[in-house]
Amino acid sequence: MTANITLLILIAVLIACGVYLVLERAVSKMLLGLLLFGNAVNLLIITLGGADGRPPILGESDRLHRDTADPLAQAMVLTSIVITMGLAAFVLALAYRAYVLTLTEQVENDPEDVKVASRREGEDPEQ
């Protein structure tokens, strides 16, 4: 199997940008990171699906189907696109609700998490 190195580099860049954006504090940047990451994984699945071939459903009599395309990768990507759109709608609804309640889209530190983190700093990790 051969793969296009340029496409693999593009996939790596998209995944890196997606992970970077997911780690941001703004919900809109997190959503963009999820979308970039999802698209990169879709490209990876299509790339690993193999080279282009003839359509999987030929409608011909008993011929050897060695050079047909694998429809499983295409079906997985189609399912992934639908799931990504649902996740994006859910995150947008959460962002809208958070904006209505707090008038900001920044995710702040939870005071309880800060207390737990400050208590852990005083602990001895050897115990």
PLY file of the C-alpha trace (Angstrom):
ply
format ascii 1.0
element vertex 127
property float x
property float y
property float z
element edge 126
property int vertex1
property int vertex2
end_header
0.00 0.00 0.00
1.29 3.44 -0.86
0.13 6.67 0.73
0.50 10.26 -0.36
3.08 11.82 1.99
1.73 15.32 1.38
-1.73 14.24 2.50
-0.29 12.55 5.60
1.61 15.75 6.50
-1.61 17.74 6.04
-3.43 15.29 8.33
-0.71 15.67 10.98
-0.93 19.47 10.81
-4.73 19.38 11.09
-4.57 17.06 14.11
-1.94 19.25 15.79
-3.99 22.41 15.20
-7.14 20.66 16.41
-5.51 19.48 19.64
-4.07 22.96 20.24
-7.48 24.57 19.79
-9.25 22.03 22.01
-6.91 23.03 24.85
-7.94 26.71 24.64
-10.33 28.33 27.14
-12.85 29.80 24.68
-15.69 27.48 23.71
-15.68 28.64 20.09
-12.00 27.69 19.76
-12.72 24.33 21.36
-15.46 23.71 18.80
-13.15 24.65 15.92
-10.54 22.28 17.33
-13.05 19.43 17.47
-14.08 20.09 13.88
-10.45 20.20 12.67
-9.63 17.02 14.54
-12.71 15.25 13.14
-11.90 16.28 9.57
-8.29 15.14 9.96
-9.41 11.72 11.18
-11.84 11.48 8.26
-9.00 12.21 5.82
-6.87 9.61 7.57
-9.59 6.95 7.25
-10.03 7.71 3.55
-6.25 7.63 3.02
-5.92 4.28 4.79
-8.87 2.91 2.82
-6.58 2.28 -0.12
-6.17 3.52 -3.62
-9.03 4.52 -5.87
-10.63 1.67 -7.70
-13.69 0.69 -9.62
-17.10 1.09 -7.97
-17.84 -1.68 -5.45
-21.20 -2.49 -7.08
-20.51 -3.29 -10.69
-23.70 -4.97 -11.83
-21.68 -7.28 -14.03
-21.67 -11.06 -14.10
-19.14 -13.13 -12.19
-15.91 -11.21 -12.70
-13.01 -10.97 -10.34
-13.36 -7.86 -8.23
-9.74 -7.31 -7.29
-9.53 -3.66 -8.24
-12.75 -2.42 -6.62
-12.80 0.32 -4.01
-13.43 -0.57 -0.38
-16.82 0.92 0.61
-16.24 0.43 4.34
-13.95 3.47 4.67
-16.46 5.66 2.84
-19.30 4.44 5.07
-17.27 5.09 8.21
-16.44 8.63 7.11
-20.07 9.34 6.25
-21.11 8.15 9.72
-18.33 10.24 11.28
-19.52 13.36 9.46
-23.03 12.92 10.84
-21.72 12.37 14.38
-19.42 15.41 14.11
-22.32 17.61 13.00
-24.41 16.41 15.95
-21.53 17.08 18.35
-21.03 20.55 16.86
-24.73 21.36 17.33
-24.56 20.16 20.94
-21.45 22.23 21.72
-23.02 25.29 20.09
-26.12 24.84 22.26
-23.93 24.55 25.36
-21.94 27.63 24.36
-25.11 29.63 23.78
-26.54 28.58 27.15
-23.27 29.40 28.93
-23.13 32.80 27.21
-26.71 33.61 28.23
-25.97 32.73 31.85
-22.49 34.24 32.24
-22.20 36.77 29.36
-18.78 35.34 28.46
-17.54 32.38 26.49
-14.37 31.89 28.51
-14.25 28.77 30.70
-13.02 29.87 34.11
-11.25 27.80 36.76
-13.58 26.11 39.20
-12.92 27.33 42.79
-13.17 23.78 44.13
-10.57 22.58 41.62
-8.23 25.38 42.72
-8.64 24.30 46.38
-7.89 20.66 45.55
-4.85 21.66 43.47
-3.49 23.85 46.28
-3.92 21.00 48.78
-2.09 18.60 46.47
0.86 20.98 46.12
1.56 20.60 49.85
1.48 16.80 49.74
4.57 14.67 49.50
4.45 12.65 46.24
6.59 9.89 47.85
3.77 8.74 50.15
0 1
1 2
2 3
3 4
4 5
5 6
6 7
7 8
8 9
9 10
10 11
11 12
12 13
13 14
14 15
15 16
16 17
17 18
18 19
19 20
20 21
21 22
22 23
23 24
24 25
25 26
26 27
27 28
28 29
29 30
30 31
31 32
32 33
33 34
34 35
35 36
36 37
37 38
38 39
39 40
40 41
41 42
42 43
43 44
44 45
45 46
46 47
47 48
48 49
49 50
50 51
51 52
52 53
53 54
54 55
55 56
56 57
57 58
58 59
59 60
60 61
61 62
62 63
63 64
64 65
65 66
66 67
67 68
68 69
69 70
70 71
71 72
72 73
73 74
74 75
75 76
76 77
77 78
78 79
79 80
80 81
81 82
82 83
83 84
84 85
85 86
86 87
87 88
88 89
89 90
90 91
91 92
92 93
93 94
94 95
95 96
96 97
97 98
98 99
99 100
100 101
101 102
102 103
103 104
104 105
105 106
106 107
107 108
108 109
109 110
110 111
111 112
112 113
113 114
114 115
115 116
116 117
117 118
118 119
119 120
120 121
121 122
122 123
123 124
124 125
125 126
